[in-house]
């Protein structure tokens, strides 16, 4: 088997599974893009099997510490394991992320389940080349009504892959009716803005909503309204959802109707909305998209967070709550917290931490692969009269 010899002190010696170009000492046997290769240390000791793509910054991603092919048996075994691990979690496995890339030993493969429908993403060349094999394994294990391929993630570009979305098995399932946390949602798995619901936030909806009774709520970057609708259901006095996308705003209105809830959905840039808003609120939720996908743009991202934090704090009634989230891996917990601290100082507010949030357990974090941790959130209460 062709492969790579890895330089000493590379991240793979610290439990990571990735190999960057700068960590390669030499290659042997002429490895080909998309192939399974073997990794060795500088003393010729095997480190395991990896998928290879010299076009990507991450040249190799290890998926096994042994010699292993990416064949049918492998996919059946790994997928079965990923599913059975989810079944032990306290969550509804009919609406969950069934397999999540590195965290499930399937680098670049993501599978979400929406009842009888599956949505699959292949974000690495090797997984993309094996779509048929994976579909076969999924059909054998889960007999889904449909499998939708949603390969429009910008991450594919880094692997030299074109965007492509299509139905790979069954009929186009759109629109799909779902139930999450006692709320009904309608989502478009093939045609929607994203692959369906934000599964990583499903737990946070209810936890944030537990603070909402009798409150005036503002849900910024609301997408299809997960937070806002949960707050309305929990007895909020009023709920305003703000999103820049008209598709998201129609989805909020549609979902509100489905649940017989009253929600005001506004199509606007949340930065502008927060700036010119003349009302005040008792609970403000900020769940923006990732402001940065790279370390380079971190400064801009932090300025973005600072601006929405400052403006939100100014719109909060005394003893109001601010629930704020960041889904960028580069913005770690400490950095995010320090951003809030700065905003509190600048607005002369005293904040009390009420709760912390993270990605739901069907998006498991591997401590040796820090990139698997990305979603973090805090809820603060403004201390009155201080
Ligand atoms: N809270 C949502 C997920 C938010 S995803 C949920 O749990 O479902 C981020 C959302 O922010 C997307 O819907 C996107 O359309 C919206 N968005 C991006 N930039 C925006 C901006 N400047 N102002 C308002 N919304 C924005």
Boltz pocket constraint, residues with backbone or C-beta under 6 A from the ligand:
constraints:
  - pocket:
      binder: B
      contacts: [[A, 197], [A, 198], [A, 201], [A, 220], [A, 221], [A, 222], [A, 223], [A, 224], [A, 225], [A, 226], [A, 227], [A, 242], [A, 243], [A, 244], [A, 245], [A, 248], [A, 268], [A, 269], [A, 270], [A, 271], [A, 287], [A, 288], [A, 289]]
      max_distance: 6.0
